[in-house]
């Protein structure tokens, strides 16, 4: 700091301590988290648009353009309200992420193993017959909203029941099955579709629903493609495709082990 102060005398009065370093680190982490939160979403274009408005305002003020400055100043006054409206989806995701507690696990080790085995067996069978399926596994963040918009089941997770629920032509084969703990909580539930840009065109409604629920919550979504029979797992907005029974089982065990 002394060398810097000698080169820049105007900075001589500044004292940089560990609190300042901590302050900068916290701001940097929060900024990084926010950027990761909006990465790949429409919010990126909105942020660029807001920056453009502020840049034009700064330029208008610098050039003393009274009319333009007055108009932009009025618009900037409403920016906080615009942020709440435009970024409601991202803000909801951020608040949900901050509200998750690391001290609670929905699955005990025994139930996790038994439940995962039944799900993997059912998914493998459905994949072999190219029957579309979407199974959502609830974790710390509750899925009550999505359970209530489906048909309540409240039954033990079993291969036979899962295969029956997704059988074509049955009343509950559309929508998602939601697993809470070691119980099937609901079937035919409607999930939020991902609005992220850049997703492959081959992704249909089932793919976007799997990604969407994993963006909105910390849930895992196991997906079977009706067209190709492939098995995928959606987690934290990312879709891992072309899974076999072993890789799917390993991924599910790993994700639930992190919650113990």
Protein Blocks (a to p, Z undefined) as FASTA:
>chain_A
ZZmmmmmmmlmmpccdfklmmmmmmmmmmmmmmmmmmgoiaklmmmmmmmmmmmmmmmmm
mnopaklmmmmmmmmmmmmmmmmmmmmmmmmmmmmmmmpcfkbcfbdfklmmmmmmmmmm
mmmmmmmnopacddddddfbccklmmmmmccfkpaddfklmmmmmpghiaklgccdddeh
jacfbghiacdddfbehiafklcfklmmmmmmmmmmmcdcddddfklopacddeehiace
hiafklmmmmmmmmmmmmZZ
